[in-house]
């Protein structure tokens, strides 16, 4: 059984769209995205430097665009039983499941990125990955520091978020703390001001019943109502990502293989550590498409 998964912020790299844009159809699609949302995705994905694409308002649309391009190149998701995305990757997943159109996905992520960047600008907040250590000890240390476990990624990785001074002093026993190059405390109440603008936009969009099961970052549940998928995506901005529960759900459902769409690598790494019984494929470039299709054929079927 196959699942297709989509990565979140931090997976972007300079020139990450260049190889995909050698295909004229995909290049036309990116031009359409750029014109619709008023952001030059083509330039951001080819010539922009690392600092420019690290900006939340640029990174999020770029990541979703990459996921949609690679999913389009892969072909229909009909062979998949489930889709899932990490953080902003949930928007990619919603489009792959036909809950919203690719254009609506890009419109949604453009507003999401802008509003989250604005919310981040009003406080000195950030995030840090806590690697290793006993899970309960780490969670307690995060709470004791007045921080929030914003991403529970499984595989011995929990991301703490909140005040920068508190993050600087975070030192759970037996764990390593690595500050992340992000603009604010995403998936915490620090992002609450971004929720209502996104909800207002989402209310204008038409949703359809998912063509495949959509796993939610909220609790790992499989959501089968399109409106609920979109509502959960909106609420997730200011609430923790439970990717650990998504991986547990994939295992419990009997998924045997996952394909991570571009910019791939992060999520298959987490699954390799936390759910090694599930085979992984990272769709990183057009050169991987034929092998990805073969992988999908091997694991496909609902």
Protein Blocks (a to p, Z undefined) as FASTA:
>chain_A
ZZdddddehiacehklmmmmmpmklmmmmmmmmmmnopafklmmmmpcfklmmpmklmmm
mmmmmmmmmmmmnopcklpmbdcdehjlmmmmmmmnomacfklmmmmmmmmmmmmmmmmm
mpccdddddeejjfklmmmmmmmnopacfbcgejoiacdedjfklmmmgccehiacdddd
dfbdehiaklmmmmmmmmmmmmmpccdddfbdcddfklopacfbfklmmmmmmmmmmgcc
dfklmmmmmmmnopabdcddddehjlmmmmmmmmmmbccdddfbfklmmmmmmmmmmmgc
ZZ
